[in-house]
Amino acid sequence: MVRVLLADDEAMIRAGVRAILESDPRIEVVAEAADGHQAVESVLAHRPDVALLDIRMPRLDGLAAAAELGRVAPGTRVVMLTTFGEDEYIARALTGGASGFLLKSGDPHELLAGVHAVAGGAAYLSPQVAHQVIRRLDGG
């Protein structure tokens, strides 16, 4: 069973993502948070395998929350789930300790695959993000 914390400041987005995650009997959403500060507190309280974080959240954004989780809860792997796929966000997330980067516009199966991959110790980028990273590394 993969235990997941879900953090997004929009309640409707959290509800939709929760429904997708809970469609997989091997995933359990153990907590939700509406900002990055709550996400860090919830990870410390619930010790999930994966923290699924939005980038733009109040009080403490997802990038700062990911960095903090790397310090205080290194056993919890981080996946960024966001609308914002700009190169700067991708680079900051990955160099800041995130093991995955998914776009909210992606297929729900990508979300499930990403959570399982990261929980299993691998990295996971949505195909659109992977293409951007490859293009950037190739100088394009």
HUUR-V717260 format. One record per backbone hydrogen bond with DSSP energy under -0.5 kcal/mol. CO is the residue of the C=O (numbers start at 1). NH is the residue of the N-H. If there is no record, write none. Layout:
BEGIN
CO;NH / CO;NH
END
This chain:
BEGIN
1;3 / 2;28 / 3;49 / 3;50 / 4;30 / 4;31 / 5;7 / 5;52 / 6;33 / 7;54 / 9;11 / 10;14 / 11;15 / 12;16 / 13;17 / 14;18 / 15;19 / 16;20 / 17;21 / 18;22 / 19;23 / 20;23 / 21;24 / 23;25 / 24;27 / 26;2 / 28;4 / 28;30 / 31;6 / 33;8 / 35;39 / 36;40 / 37;41 / 38;42 / 39;43 / 40;44 / 41;45 / 42;46 / 43;47 / 49;77 / 50;5 / 50;52 / 51;53 / 51;79 / 52;7 / 53;81 / 55;57 / 55;62 / 55;63 / 58;36 / 58;60 / 60;36 / 61;65 / 62;66 / 63;67 / 64;68 / 65;69 / 66;70 / 67;71 / 68;71 / 68;72 / 69;73 / 73;76 / 75;77 / 77;51 / 78;99 / 78;100 / 79;53 / 80;102 / 82;104 / 83;85 / 86;90 / 87;91 / 88;92 / 89;93 / 90;94 / 91;95 / 92;96 / 93;98 / 94;97 / 99;124 / 100;80 / 101;126 / 102;82 / 103;106 / 107;110 / 107;111 / 108;112 / 109;113 / 110;114 / 111;115 / 112;116 / 113;117 / 114;118 / 115;119 / 116;120 / 117;122 / 118;121 / 124;101 / 126;130 / 127;131 / 128;132 / 129;133 / 130;134 / 131;135 / 132;136 / 133;137 / 134;138 / 135;140 / 136;139
END
